[in-house]
Amino acid sequence: MTMRFSRRDALLRAAAAAAAGLIPGAPSLAAPPRLQSRNDQMEASLQAAVDAADVPGLVAMAATEQSVIYQGAFGVRSISARATMSADTVFSIASMTKLLTSIAALQLVERGWIKLDEPAARLDPELASPQVLDGFDTRGTPQLRAARKPITLRHLLTHTSGLSYQLWDTNVIRYGKAARSNPALPRAPLMFEPEARWAYGGSLDRVGRLVEVISGQNLDRYFHDHILGPLGMSDTSFTLSEAQHARRASLHLRKADGALAPQPLVKRAAPKMFSGGGGIYSTAPDYLTLLQALLNGGGVGGKSILRPQTVALMSTNQIGNLDAGILKTTNPALSGDVDFFPGVRLRWGLGDMINIDSVPDGRRAGSQTWAGLYNTYYWIDPASRIAGVIMMQILPFADRRALNVYRLFERGIYRSQKPA
C-alpha cells in the first residue's frame, strides 16, 4: 500500500503551519497547473521507485523562504507491518544532528562565551595536548607526536581537527587494533595536524560537549530551550514518547540480492548522555522548519535562532582549497563509498558541506548539505531560495537506489520552479 499527498494537501498543511506561527506567510491554496503537472512527473518517478522496491518508503518536502512548495509521502514505514508512510513519520536522522549542534555552538559564539579560533581546551581539558598519528613502524606500532597547533572550535565545526571516523579511515582501524593491546596509547589521537586536511569524524561530538560545558545544560535540554522549542519542532528529540515511537519508520537492510530486510523496532531507553554527532529523531516537517529558518537568515515565524551574519558565515567555505565530502568506506554493510556529486568541487562551512560548483538540474553553487547514516538528506540553496529534505531508513549509507530517489526528488523540485 502506498500513499501520496497531493499538492493541495501539502499547501493546506503549510497554511496550517503558518497559522500556528511556524512558517512565515501562508501560501496560496491554488496550485498553478504548470507546477502541478511538473510535480506529477516527480511523484510518478518516486512512486515507481517504491513500486520497484528500491526503497520501502519516504517522506520528502521542500520550501522557499516564504512557504512549503512540496510535501509528499510514499510507501510504507515497514514492509513487514505495511504501516503507511505519512508526513508525521518519525525517523532516526543520525548525523543530521550535527547541524543542530553547529547552530548551538554558534549561538554561544554570538553571546561571546566562546570564540571560533581560541584553543577549545580552555573549556574541555580532554582536547588539551593532542597527539597526532605520524604513521606506523615496521612492527605496526603507532608513531605519535605532539600536535603543533591547538584544536579550535572552527577546526571542530569544519572537520579539520584531525579526528576521523573508522567507517571511512583505515588508519583509525589500524590504530584501534594496536591500542587494544597497549593501554598506554591515547584513546583517540588525531589522524593529522589540525588544518592539514579534511576528514569526517567525531569532531561534532566534541562540539556537543563544549555546548554542555559552556551552557551548563545537557545537549537535549539546550536544543529544546534554544532551537527546537523556539521553532516549534516538537517531534525532534533524543527521546521519543510512546505516541512518537508508534510513528517511527523501521530500518531496512539492503541484502546482497538487492532486497530489503526490515528490522524490528526497538524502543531505546532514555539516554543519560547525548551526542553532538548523532542520535536524534525528527520528522520531515520539523527538520524543514530548521532549514527554512536558515534559509531566512536565522529565523522563522517571528522566532530567531541565529543572526543573519552568522548564517552567512555558515554557508561560506571555511577550509580553503582542502577537498571535502568524498569518503571511502571500510565497512560496505554500513556505508557505500560517498561521492554525492562526482566532478563537483566540495568544501565545508560551519556545519555542513558546500558545493562550489552548481549541480546539473539541481542546486546552485554555494548550497549547504549533509545527511544521516540511514539515508536521510537535506540541502539549503541560498541562491535559488530553496531548501529540501528527504527521509528514508535504509542501510548502507549512500545506498545507490536511495541516492537515485534523492536525485529524482531534487531534480523534480528544481524543474517545478523553472519559468514556463
C-alpha positions as a Markdown table, in Angstrom:
| # | Residue | x | y | z |
|---|---|---|---|---|
| 1 | Met | 0.0 | 0.0 | 0.0 |
| 2 | Thr | 1.3 | 3.5 | -0.9 |
| 3 | Met | 0.2 | 6.9 | -0.1 |
| 4 | Arg | 0.8 | 10.3 | -1.8 |
| 5 | Phe | -0.1 | 13.8 | -0.7 |
| 6 | Ser | -1.4 | 16.0 | -3.5 |
| 7 | Arg | -0.1 | 19.5 | -3.8 |
| 8 | Arg | -3.3 | 20.8 | -2.4 |
| 9 | Asp | -2.8 | 18.6 | 0.7 |
| 10 | Ala | 0.7 | 19.9 | 1.1 |
| 11 | Leu | -0.4 | 23.5 | 0.8 |
| 12 | Leu | -3.2 | 23.0 | 3.3 |
| 13 | Arg | -0.7 | 21.7 | 5.8 |
| 14 | Ala | 1.7 | 24.5 | 5.1 |
| 15 | Ala | -1.1 | 27.0 | 5.6 |
| 16 | Ala | -2.0 | 25.4 | 9.0 |
| 17 | Ala | 1.7 | 25.6 | 10.0 |
| 18 | Ala | 1.8 | 29.3 | 9.0 |
| 19 | Ala | -1.3 | 29.9 | 11.1 |
| 20 | Ala | 0.5 | 28.3 | 14.1 |
| 21 | Gly | 3.4 | 30.6 | 13.6 |
| 22 | Leu | 5.9 | 28.0 | 12.3 |
| 23 | Ile | 6.1 | 29.2 | 8.7 |
| 24 | Pro | 6.0 | 32.9 | 7.7 |
| 25 | Gly | 3.4 | 33.7 | 5.1 |
| 26 | Ala | 0.5 | 31.5 | 4.3 |
| 27 | Pro | 0.8 | 30.1 | 0.8 |
| 28 | Ser | -1.9 | 30.2 | -1.8 |
| 29 | Leu | -4.1 | 27.1 | -1.8 |
| 30 | Ala | -4.4 | 27.2 | -5.6 |
| 31 | Ala | -1.6 | 25.3 | -7.3 |
| 32 | Pro | -0.7 | 26.7 | -10.8 |
| 33 | Pro | -1.3 | 24.0 | -13.4 |
| 34 | Arg | 2.3 | 24.1 | -14.6 |
| 35 | Leu | 3.6 | 23.3 | -11.1 |
| 36 | Gln | 1.0 | 20.6 | -10.6 |
| 37 | Ser | 2.0 | 19.0 | -13.9 |
| 38 | Arg | 5.7 | 19.0 | -13.1 |
| 39 | Asn | 5.2 | 17.7 | -9.6 |
| 40 | Asp | 3.1 | 14.9 | -11.0 |
| 41 | Gln | 6.1 | 13.8 | -13.1 |
| 42 | Met | 8.3 | 13.8 | -10.0 |
| 43 | Glu | 5.7 | 12.0 | -7.9 |
| 44 | Ala | 5.3 | 9.3 | -10.6 |
| 45 | Ser | 9.1 | 8.7 | -10.5 |
| 46 | Leu | 9.1 | 8.5 | -6.7 |
| 47 | Gln | 6.1 | 6.1 | -6.7 |
| 48 | Ala | 7.8 | 4.0 | -9.4 |
| 49 | Ala | 10.9 | 3.7 | -7.1 |
| 50 | Val | 8.7 | 2.5 | -4.3 |
| 51 | Asp | 6.8 | 0.1 | -6.5 |
| 52 | Ala | 10.1 | -1.3 | -7.7 |
| 53 | Ala | 11.1 | -1.9 | -4.1 |
| 54 | Asp | 14.1 | 0.4 | -4.4 |
| 55 | Val | 13.1 | 1.9 | -1.1 |
| 56 | Pro | 10.3 | 0.9 | 1.2 |
| 57 | Gly | 9.0 | 4.4 | 1.7 |
| 58 | Leu | 10.0 | 8.0 | 2.1 |
| 59 | Val | 8.8 | 11.4 | 3.1 |
| 60 | Ala | 10.0 | 14.4 | 1.1 |
| 61 | Met | 9.5 | 18.2 | 1.5 |
| 62 | Ala | 10.7 | 21.4 | 0.0 |
| 63 | Ala | 10.2 | 25.1 | 0.8 |
| 64 | Thr | 11.1 | 28.6 | -0.2 |
| 65 | Glu | 11.8 | 31.2 | 2.5 |
| 66 | Gln | 8.1 | 32.0 | 2.4 |
| 67 | Ser | 6.2 | 28.7 | 2.1 |
| 68 | Val | 6.2 | 25.0 | 1.7 |
| 69 | Ile | 6.3 | 24.2 | -2.0 |
| 70 | Tyr | 6.1 | 20.4 | -1.9 |
| 71 | Gln | 5.2 | 17.7 | 0.6 |
| 72 | Gly | 4.9 | 14.0 | -0.3 |
| 73 | Ala | 4.8 | 10.6 | 1.5 |
| 74 | Phe | 5.2 | 7.3 | -0.4 |
| 75 | Gly | 5.3 | 3.7 | 0.5 |
| 76 | Val | 5.3 | 2.2 | 4.0 |
| 77 | Arg | 7.1 | 2.6 | 7.3 |
| 78 | Ser | 7.9 | -1.1 | 7.3 |
| 79 | Ile | 7.5 | -3.7 | 4.6 |
| 80 | Ser | 6.6 | -6.2 | 7.3 |
| 81 | Ala | 4.0 | -4.2 | 9.1 |
| 82 | Arg | 2.7 | -2.4 | 6.0 |
| 83 | Ala | 2.2 | 0.8 | 8.1 |
| 84 | Thr | 1.7 | 3.6 | 5.6 |
| 85 | Met | 4.2 | 6.5 | 5.4 |
| 86 | Ser | 2.8 | 9.9 | 6.5 |
| 87 | Ala | 4.2 | 13.3 | 6.9 |
| 88 | Asp | 4.5 | 12.8 | 10.7 |
| 89 | Thr | 6.5 | 9.6 | 10.4 |
| 90 | Val | 9.5 | 9.7 | 12.8 |
| 91 | Phe | 12.9 | 8.9 | 11.5 |
| 92 | Ser | 16.3 | 8.4 | 13.1 |
| 93 | Ile | 18.3 | 11.1 | 11.5 |
| 94 | Ala | 21.8 | 10.2 | 12.8 |
| 95 | Ser | 24.4 | 12.8 | 11.6 |
| 96 | Met | 21.8 | 15.3 | 10.7 |
| 97 | Thr | 22.0 | 16.0 | 14.5 |
| 98 | Lys | 25.3 | 17.8 | 13.6 |
| 99 | Leu | 23.6 | 20.8 | 12.1 |
| 100 | Leu | 21.7 | 21.4 | 15.4 |
| 101 | Thr | 25.0 | 21.1 | 17.3 |
| 102 | Ser | 26.7 | 23.5 | 15.0 |
| 103 | Ile | 23.9 | 26.0 | 15.5 |
| 104 | Ala | 24.1 | 25.6 | 19.2 |
| 105 | Ala | 27.8 | 26.3 | 19.2 |
| 106 | Leu | 27.4 | 29.4 | 17.0 |
| 107 | Gln | 24.7 | 30.7 | 19.3 |
| 108 | Leu | 27.3 | 30.6 | 22.1 |
| 109 | Val | 29.8 | 32.4 | 19.8 |
| 110 | Glu | 27.2 | 35.1 | 19.3 |
| 111 | Arg | 26.9 | 35.5 | 23.0 |
| 112 | Gly | 30.7 | 35.8 | 23.4 |
| 113 | Trp | 31.0 | 32.7 | 25.5 |
| 114 | Ile | 33.4 | 31.0 | 23.2 |
| 115 | Lys | 35.5 | 32.1 | 20.2 |
| 116 | Leu | 35.9 | 30.3 | 16.9 |
| 117 | Asp | 39.7 | 30.4 | 16.9 |
| 118 | Glu | 40.7 | 30.1 | 20.6 |
| 119 | Pro | 42.0 | 26.8 | 21.9 |
| 120 | Ala | 39.0 | 24.6 | 22.8 |
| 121 | Ala | 41.0 | 23.0 | 25.6 |
| 122 | Arg | 40.2 | 26.2 | 27.6 |
| 123 | Leu | 36.8 | 24.7 | 28.1 |
| 124 | Asp | 37.3 | 21.0 | 27.5 |
| 125 | Pro | 40.6 | 19.7 | 29.0 |
| 126 | Glu | 40.2 | 16.4 | 27.0 |
| 127 | Leu | 41.3 | 18.5 | 24.0 |
| 128 | Ala | 44.5 | 19.6 | 25.6 |
| 129 | Ser | 47.9 | 18.3 | 24.4 |
| 130 | Pro | 46.5 | 16.3 | 21.5 |
| 131 | Gln | 48.7 | 13.6 | 19.9 |
| 132 | Val | 49.0 | 13.2 | 16.2 |
| 133 | Leu | 49.4 | 9.8 | 14.5 |
| 134 | Asp | 52.5 | 10.0 | 12.3 |
| 135 | Gly | 52.3 | 6.5 | 10.9 |
| 136 | Phe | 53.3 | 3.0 | 12.0 |
| 137 | Asp | 56.8 | 1.4 | 12.3 |
| 138 | Thr | 57.7 | -1.9 | 10.7 |
| 139 | Arg | 56.1 | -3.8 | 13.6 |
| 140 | Gly | 52.9 | -1.9 | 13.3 |
| 141 | Thr | 53.4 | 0.2 | 16.4 |
| 142 | Pro | 51.8 | 3.7 | 16.1 |
| 143 | Gln | 54.2 | 6.6 | 15.9 |
| 144 | Leu | 52.8 | 9.6 | 17.8 |
| 145 | Arg | 53.9 | 13.2 | 18.2 |
| 146 | Ala | 52.5 | 16.3 | 19.9 |
| 147 | Ala | 50.3 | 18.4 | 17.7 |
| 148 | Arg | 51.8 | 21.7 | 16.6 |
| 149 | Lys | 48.5 | 23.6 | 16.8 |
| 150 | Pro | 45.8 | 23.6 | 19.4 |
| 151 | Ile | 42.3 | 22.4 | 18.3 |
| 152 | Thr | 39.8 | 25.2 | 18.0 |
| 153 | Leu | 36.0 | 25.3 | 17.6 |
| 154 | Arg | 36.5 | 26.3 | 13.9 |
| 155 | His | 38.5 | 23.1 | 13.4 |
| 156 | Leu | 35.8 | 21.0 | 15.0 |
| 157 | Leu | 32.9 | 22.6 | 13.1 |
| 158 | Thr | 34.8 | 22.1 | 9.8 |
| 159 | His | 36.1 | 18.6 | 10.4 |
| 160 | Thr | 39.7 | 19.8 | 10.1 |
| 161 | Ser | 40.5 | 18.9 | 13.7 |
| 162 | Gly | 42.3 | 15.6 | 12.9 |
| 163 | Leu | 39.5 | 13.4 | 14.4 |
| 164 | Ser | 38.2 | 10.8 | 11.9 |
| 165 | Tyr | 35.6 | 8.0 | 11.9 |
| 166 | Gln | 36.8 | 4.4 | 11.5 |
| 167 | Leu | 34.0 | 3.8 | 9.0 |
| 168 | Trp | 35.9 | 5.8 | 6.4 |
| 169 | Asp | 39.5 | 5.7 | 7.7 |
| 170 | Thr | 41.7 | 2.6 | 7.7 |
| 171 | Asn | 44.3 | 4.3 | 9.9 |
| 172 | Val | 41.7 | 4.6 | 12.7 |
| 173 | Ile | 41.0 | 0.9 | 12.5 |
| 174 | Arg | 44.7 | 0.0 | 12.4 |
| 175 | Tyr | 45.4 | 2.3 | 15.4 |
| 176 | Gly | 42.5 | 0.9 | 17.3 |
| 177 | Lys | 43.8 | -2.7 | 17.0 |
| 178 | Ala | 47.2 | -1.5 | 18.3 |
| 179 | Ala | 45.7 | 0.4 | 21.2 |
| 180 | Arg | 43.7 | -2.6 | 22.4 |
| 181 | Ser | 46.9 | -4.4 | 23.1 |
| 182 | Asn | 48.7 | -1.4 | 24.5 |
| 183 | Pro | 46.6 | 0.5 | 27.1 |
| 184 | Ala | 49.3 | 3.2 | 27.4 |
| 185 | Leu | 48.4 | 4.6 | 24.0 |
| 186 | Pro | 45.9 | 7.5 | 23.9 |
| 187 | Arg | 42.4 | 6.5 | 23.1 |
| 188 | Ala | 41.7 | 8.8 | 20.2 |
| 189 | Pro | 44.7 | 10.6 | 18.7 |
| 190 | Leu | 44.4 | 12.9 | 15.8 |
| 191 | Met | 44.9 | 11.4 | 12.3 |
| 192 | Phe | 46.6 | 14.5 | 11.1 |
| 193 | Glu | 47.6 | 18.0 | 12.2 |
| 194 | Pro | 44.7 | 20.4 | 12.7 |
| 195 | Glu | 44.0 | 22.4 | 9.4 |
| 196 | Ala | 46.2 | 20.0 | 7.4 |
| 197 | Arg | 43.2 | 18.3 | 5.7 |
| 198 | Trp | 39.5 | 17.5 | 6.0 |
| 199 | Ala | 38.2 | 14.2 | 7.4 |
| 200 | Tyr | 34.7 | 13.4 | 8.6 |
| 201 | Gly | 34.8 | 12.2 | 12.2 |
| 202 | Gly | 33.8 | 12.8 | 15.8 |
| 203 | Ser | 34.5 | 16.5 | 15.9 |
| 204 | Leu | 30.9 | 17.4 | 16.5 |
| 205 | Asp | 30.7 | 15.1 | 19.5 |
| 206 | Arg | 33.4 | 17.3 | 21.0 |
| 207 | Val | 31.4 | 20.4 | 20.0 |
| 208 | Gly | 28.4 | 18.9 | 21.8 |
| 209 | Arg | 30.5 | 18.5 | 24.9 |
| 210 | Leu | 31.6 | 22.2 | 24.6 |
| 211 | Val | 28.0 | 23.3 | 24.4 |
| 212 | Glu | 27.2 | 21.4 | 27.6 |
| 213 | Val | 30.2 | 22.8 | 29.5 |
| 214 | Ile | 29.6 | 26.4 | 28.5 |
| 215 | Ser | 25.8 | 26.4 | 28.9 |
| 216 | Gly | 25.5 | 24.2 | 32.0 |
| 217 | Gln | 22.8 | 22.2 | 30.3 |
| 218 | Asn | 22.9 | 18.8 | 28.7 |
| 219 | Leu | 22.5 | 18.8 | 24.9 |
| 220 | Asp | 19.0 | 17.6 | 24.9 |
| 221 | Arg | 17.8 | 20.4 | 27.2 |
| 222 | Tyr | 19.9 | 23.0 | 25.4 |
| 223 | Phe | 18.4 | 22.0 | 22.0 |
| 224 | His | 14.9 | 22.2 | 23.4 |
| 225 | Asp | 15.3 | 25.6 | 25.1 |
| 226 | His | 17.3 | 27.4 | 22.3 |
| 227 | Ile | 16.4 | 25.8 | 19.0 |
| 228 | Leu | 13.6 | 23.2 | 19.0 |
| 229 | Gly | 11.3 | 25.0 | 21.3 |
| 230 | Pro | 11.5 | 28.4 | 19.7 |
| 231 | Leu | 11.0 | 26.9 | 16.2 |
| 232 | Gly | 8.1 | 24.7 | 17.4 |
| 233 | Met | 10.0 | 21.5 | 16.4 |
| 234 | Ser | 8.0 | 19.2 | 18.8 |
| 235 | Asp | 8.8 | 16.0 | 17.0 |
| 236 | Thr | 12.6 | 16.4 | 17.3 |
| 237 | Ser | 14.2 | 14.8 | 20.3 |
| 238 | Phe | 16.8 | 12.3 | 21.6 |
| 239 | Thr | 14.0 | 10.5 | 23.5 |
| 240 | Leu | 10.6 | 9.5 | 22.0 |
| 241 | Ser | 7.2 | 9.4 | 23.7 |
| 242 | Glu | 5.0 | 6.4 | 23.2 |
| 243 | Ala | 3.0 | 8.2 | 20.6 |
| 244 | Gln | 6.1 | 9.2 | 18.7 |
| 245 | His | 7.5 | 5.7 | 18.9 |
| 246 | Ala | 4.3 | 4.4 | 17.3 |
| 247 | Arg | 5.0 | 6.7 | 14.3 |
| 248 | Arg | 8.6 | 5.5 | 13.7 |
| 249 | Ala | 9.8 | 4.1 | 10.4 |
| 250 | Ser | 11.7 | 0.8 | 10.6 |
| 251 | Leu | 15.2 | 0.4 | 9.5 |
| 252 | His | 15.7 | -1.8 | 6.4 |
| 253 | Leu | 18.9 | -3.5 | 5.4 |
| 254 | Arg | 19.9 | -3.9 | 1.8 |
| 255 | Lys | 20.8 | -7.6 | 1.2 |
| 256 | Ala | 23.3 | -8.9 | -1.3 |
| 257 | Asp | 20.5 | -9.6 | -3.8 |
| 258 | Gly | 19.2 | -6.0 | -3.5 |
| 259 | Ala | 16.1 | -6.9 | -1.5 |
| 260 | Leu | 15.3 | -5.0 | 1.7 |
| 261 | Ala | 15.1 | -6.7 | 5.1 |
| 262 | Pro | 13.1 | -4.8 | 7.8 |
| 263 | Gln | 14.5 | -4.7 | 11.3 |
| 264 | Pro | 12.3 | -4.9 | 14.4 |
| 265 | Leu | 11.6 | -1.6 | 16.0 |
| 266 | Val | 13.2 | -1.4 | 19.5 |
| 267 | Lys | 12.3 | 1.4 | 21.9 |
| 268 | Arg | 15.5 | 2.8 | 23.1 |
| 269 | Ala | 15.9 | 3.6 | 26.8 |
| 270 | Ala | 16.2 | 7.3 | 27.6 |
| 271 | Pro | 19.9 | 8.2 | 27.1 |
| 272 | Lys | 21.8 | 9.6 | 30.0 |
| 273 | Met | 24.4 | 11.2 | 27.7 |
| 274 | Phe | 23.8 | 13.0 | 24.4 |
| 275 | Ser | 25.9 | 13.1 | 21.3 |
| 276 | Gly | 26.5 | 16.2 | 19.3 |
| 277 | Gly | 27.2 | 14.0 | 16.3 |
| 278 | Gly | 24.1 | 11.8 | 16.1 |
| 279 | Gly | 21.3 | 10.1 | 17.9 |
| 280 | Ile | 18.3 | 12.4 | 17.5 |
| 281 | Tyr | 14.9 | 11.7 | 15.9 |
| 282 | Ser | 12.9 | 14.0 | 13.8 |
| 283 | Thr | 10.2 | 14.3 | 11.1 |
| 284 | Ala | 10.4 | 15.9 | 7.7 |
| 285 | Pro | 8.2 | 18.9 | 8.6 |
| 286 | Asp | 10.2 | 19.5 | 11.8 |
| 287 | Tyr | 13.5 | 19.5 | 10.0 |
| 288 | Leu | 12.3 | 21.6 | 7.1 |
| 289 | Thr | 11.3 | 24.2 | 9.7 |
| 290 | Leu | 15.0 | 24.3 | 10.8 |
| 291 | Leu | 16.2 | 24.5 | 7.2 |
| 292 | Gln | 13.7 | 27.3 | 6.4 |
| 293 | Ala | 14.9 | 29.3 | 9.4 |
| 294 | Leu | 18.5 | 29.1 | 8.0 |
| 295 | Leu | 17.2 | 30.0 | 4.5 |
| 296 | Asn | 15.5 | 33.0 | 6.1 |
| 297 | Gly | 18.8 | 34.2 | 7.7 |
| 298 | Gly | 18.3 | 32.6 | 11.1 |
| 299 | Gly | 14.6 | 32.9 | 11.9 |
| 300 | Val | 11.1 | 31.7 | 11.0 |
| 301 | Gly | 7.6 | 32.6 | 12.3 |
| 302 | Gly | 8.9 | 35.5 | 14.3 |
| 303 | Lys | 11.4 | 33.4 | 16.2 |
| 304 | Ser | 15.2 | 33.9 | 15.6 |
| 305 | Ile | 17.9 | 31.3 | 16.4 |
| 306 | Leu | 20.9 | 32.9 | 14.8 |
| 307 | Arg | 21.9 | 36.3 | 13.4 |
| 308 | Pro | 21.9 | 36.7 | 9.6 |
| 309 | Gln | 25.7 | 37.4 | 9.6 |
| 310 | Thr | 26.2 | 34.1 | 11.4 |
| 311 | Val | 24.1 | 32.2 | 9.0 |
| 312 | Ala | 26.0 | 33.8 | 6.1 |
| 313 | Leu | 29.2 | 32.6 | 7.8 |
| 314 | Met | 27.9 | 29.0 | 8.0 |
| 315 | Ser | 27.4 | 29.0 | 4.2 |
| 316 | Thr | 30.9 | 30.3 | 3.4 |
| 317 | Asn | 33.7 | 28.0 | 2.6 |
| 318 | Gln | 35.9 | 27.7 | 5.8 |
| 319 | Ile | 38.6 | 25.3 | 4.6 |
| 320 | Gly | 40.2 | 27.0 | 1.6 |
| 321 | Asn | 41.3 | 24.5 | -1.1 |
| 322 | Leu | 41.0 | 21.4 | 1.0 |
| 323 | Asp | 38.8 | 18.7 | -0.6 |
| 324 | Ala | 35.8 | 17.6 | 1.4 |
| 325 | Gly | 32.9 | 15.2 | 1.2 |
| 326 | Ile | 34.4 | 12.2 | -0.5 |
| 327 | Leu | 34.7 | 9.1 | 1.7 |
| 328 | Lys | 36.0 | 5.6 | 1.0 |
| 329 | Thr | 34.2 | 3.0 | 3.1 |
| 330 | Thr | 35.9 | 0.4 | 5.4 |
| 331 | Asn | 32.6 | -1.4 | 6.0 |
| 332 | Pro | 30.3 | -1.8 | 3.0 |
| 333 | Ala | 27.5 | -3.2 | 5.1 |
| 334 | Leu | 27.2 | 0.2 | 6.9 |
| 335 | Ser | 28.2 | 2.6 | 4.1 |
| 336 | Gly | 29.0 | 2.7 | 0.4 |
| 337 | Asp | 31.7 | 4.9 | -0.9 |
| 338 | Val | 30.5 | 8.5 | -0.7 |
| 339 | Asp | 30.7 | 11.0 | -3.6 |
| 340 | Phe | 27.4 | 12.7 | -3.9 |
| 341 | Phe | 28.4 | 15.0 | -6.7 |
| 342 | Pro | 31.1 | 13.5 | -8.9 |
| 343 | Gly | 33.2 | 16.2 | -10.6 |
| 344 | Val | 31.8 | 18.9 | -8.4 |
| 345 | Arg | 34.3 | 20.7 | -6.1 |
| 346 | Leu | 33.2 | 20.3 | -2.4 |
| 347 | Arg | 34.2 | 22.3 | 0.7 |
| 348 | Trp | 32.9 | 22.7 | 4.2 |
| 349 | Gly | 31.3 | 25.6 | 6.0 |
| 350 | Leu | 30.5 | 26.0 | 9.7 |
| 351 | Gly | 28.2 | 23.0 | 9.9 |
| 352 | Asp | 27.8 | 21.3 | 6.6 |
| 353 | Met | 29.2 | 20.6 | 3.1 |
| 354 | Ile | 29.2 | 23.3 | 0.4 |
| 355 | Asn | 29.2 | 22.6 | -3.3 |
| 356 | Ile | 31.5 | 25.2 | -5.0 |
| 357 | Asp | 30.0 | 24.4 | -8.5 |
| 358 | Ser | 26.4 | 24.1 | -9.4 |
| 359 | Val | 24.9 | 20.6 | -9.7 |
| 360 | Pro | 23.3 | 19.9 | -13.1 |
| 361 | Asp | 19.5 | 20.1 | -12.9 |
| 362 | Gly | 19.6 | 20.9 | -9.2 |
| 363 | Arg | 21.1 | 23.1 | -6.5 |
| 364 | Arg | 23.1 | 26.1 | -7.3 |
| 365 | Ala | 26.7 | 26.8 | -6.3 |
| 366 | Gly | 27.1 | 27.7 | -2.6 |
| 367 | Ser | 24.4 | 25.3 | -1.4 |
| 368 | Gln | 24.8 | 23.6 | 2.0 |
| 369 | Thr | 24.0 | 19.9 | 2.6 |
| 370 | Trp | 24.6 | 16.8 | 4.7 |
| 371 | Ala | 23.0 | 13.6 | 5.6 |
| 372 | Gly | 22.3 | 10.9 | 8.2 |
| 373 | Leu | 23.6 | 7.3 | 8.2 |
| 374 | Tyr | 20.2 | 5.8 | 7.5 |
| 375 | Asn | 19.8 | 7.7 | 4.2 |
| 376 | Thr | 18.2 | 11.0 | 5.4 |
| 377 | Tyr | 19.3 | 14.0 | 3.4 |
| 378 | Tyr | 18.9 | 17.8 | 3.3 |
| 379 | Trp | 20.0 | 20.8 | 1.4 |
| 380 | Ile | 19.8 | 24.6 | 1.6 |
| 381 | Asp | 20.3 | 26.6 | -1.6 |
| 382 | Pro | 20.6 | 30.3 | -0.8 |
| 383 | Ala | 21.0 | 31.3 | -4.4 |
| 384 | Ser | 17.7 | 29.7 | -5.5 |
| 385 | Arg | 16.0 | 30.3 | -2.2 |
| 386 | Ile | 15.0 | 26.6 | -1.8 |
| 387 | Ala | 15.6 | 24.1 | 1.0 |
| 388 | Gly | 14.7 | 20.4 | 0.8 |
| 389 | Val | 14.7 | 17.3 | 3.0 |
| 390 | Ile | 14.1 | 13.6 | 2.2 |
| 391 | Met | 13.9 | 10.9 | 4.8 |
| 392 | Met | 14.3 | 7.1 | 4.4 |
| 393 | Gln | 15.5 | 4.4 | 6.8 |
| 394 | Ile | 17.9 | 2.1 | 4.9 |
| 395 | Leu | 21.4 | 0.8 | 5.4 |
| 396 | Pro | 24.0 | 1.0 | 4.0 |
| 397 | Phe | 24.5 | 4.8 | 3.9 |
| 398 | Ala | 24.8 | 6.2 | 0.4 |
| 399 | Asp | 22.8 | 3.3 | -0.9 |
| 400 | Arg | 22.7 | 3.7 | -4.7 |
| 401 | Arg | 19.0 | 3.2 | -5.0 |
| 402 | Ala | 18.2 | 5.6 | -2.2 |
| 403 | Leu | 20.5 | 8.2 | -3.7 |
| 404 | Asn | 18.7 | 7.8 | -7.0 |
| 405 | Val | 15.4 | 8.6 | -5.2 |
| 406 | Tyr | 17.1 | 11.6 | -3.6 |
| 407 | Arg | 18.2 | 12.9 | -7.0 |
| 408 | Leu | 14.8 | 12.3 | -8.6 |
| 409 | Phe | 13.3 | 14.4 | -5.8 |
| 410 | Glu | 15.8 | 17.3 | -6.1 |
| 411 | Arg | 15.6 | 17.5 | -9.9 |
| 412 | Gly | 11.8 | 17.4 | -9.7 |
| 413 | Ile | 11.8 | 20.3 | -7.3 |
| 414 | Tyr | 14.0 | 22.5 | -9.4 |
| 415 | Arg | 12.1 | 21.6 | -12.6 |
| 416 | Ser | 8.9 | 22.7 | -10.9 |
| 417 | Gln | 10.4 | 26.1 | -10.1 |
| 418 | Lys | 11.6 | 26.9 | -13.6 |
| 419 | Pro | 9.7 | 29.5 | -15.6 |
| 420 | Ala | 7.3 | 28.1 | -18.2 |
